[in-house]
Amino acid sequence: MNQEHISPTSQQLPLVTSPAILKKAILYKLDSYISGSGSLVLPCLPGMLDYYTTIVENLFSHLGRPMPKERQLKLRQMIKTKLIEGFDISRTSMLVIQYELVKPPKKGMACQVSLRTPTLPEQYKSWKEKRKPPLFGSYPDAKVLATVAELGKNASLKILDVGGGTGRNALPLARNGHCVDVLELTPSFIEQLQAAIATENLSMNVIEGDILDPLIQMRPVFYQLAIATEVVSHFRNVDELRLFMAKMSDFISSGGLLLFNIFLTVDGYVPDELVQEMAQLSWSSLFTSEELATAMEGLPLAIVSNELVVEYERQHLPESAWPPTGWFQSWATGADVFPIANGRPPIELRWILCRRISSGVST
């Protein structure tokens, strides 16, 4: 016959008086009372995989929940996959790691990895809510005004402002009698511009769109001046820079000018992938001089001047207008990418002025 298993009574169990064993039992019970949860929010930089993994492992260890090796490897792969996915979607993507202590008899941490991917308009909306106005400055760029003057101070010019934002350059140009088309993709900025146009009856049009969208086409061979300030710093690769340059050469009339600013590396410095990722995160996408030349190759554009933005604007803006914003100087000097206390970063924000030539061959 099979004998039924009979649980021993409490009196039949061995008596435990060992302090070490008793404390271990108390700690086990105590874990059922302890609760905790939280989240880590990390920029999606694939080059920081090792650093991020170490942060998570150290956090869990400090919480008394170290991960076994097999879980570490699994979590690392999850983080790696999400970092790559998020960075491909947007430079503003954030990796979110949510964690929670689990209750006995289970051990360790419950963990979930996800992404936040705000769009550029959403990011700008957040800036408007958090930063003091004016968001981009209250005075037009000195180099923009100088370039307009070069084309003819008293003439009414046809001007295209790419990524015109809140109208820091476009509105003063329209008020001075120029015909200005603004291409802008952020709805709140467009509303602000349209309100100014209606109030002041300005000769100015606002088109909603992204210059990198192949479907966005402006009037061909029409504009005597095209400007793109603080726009190229949003681009992610040389192909996007090339697309921008090609479109500009289509829109500008023969002899017309293109003015834009761009972060260029100093001679001899070649950024690695992590630097490129960090630059994009900081809205400071950077290129080498060779990459700029590649983007312009074969286009009817010739560089007229290449000047350091910070020095030019400091020298030519009214004293009361410098710096344009609280964040401008740090951003324009590359300190948002490389916050070096006693040194100069190997990148520079440059004013590039190009003239459209009629031969179809750039020099």
JOFENKA-V302289 format. One record per run of one state. SS is the DSSP state (helix for helix, strand for strand, loop for the rest). FROM is the first residue (numbers start at 1). TO is the last residue. If there is no record, write none. Layout:
SS&FROM&TO ; SS&FROM&TO
This chain:
loop&1&18 ; helix&19&30 ; loop&31&36 ; strand&37&43 ; loop&44&45 ; helix&46&62 ; loop&63&68 ; helix&69&89 ; loop&90&93 ; strand&94&101 ; loop&102&108 ; strand&109&116 ; loop&117&119 ; helix&120&130 ; loop&131&141 ; helix&142&152 ; loop&153&157 ; strand&158&162 ; loop&163&169 ; helix&170&175 ; loop&176&178 ; strand&179&184 ; loop&185&186 ; helix&187&200 ; loop&201&203 ; strand&204&208 ; loop&209&222 ; strand&223&228 ; loop&229&231 ; helix&232&234 ; loop&235&237 ; helix&238&251 ; strand&252&265 ; loop&266&272 ; helix&273&281 ; loop&282&285 ; strand&286&287 ; loop&288&288 ; helix&289&296 ; loop&297&300 ; strand&301&308 ; helix&309&316 ; loop&317&318 ; helix&319&321 ; loop&322&327 ; helix&328&332 ; loop&333&346 ; strand&347&356 ; loop&357&363
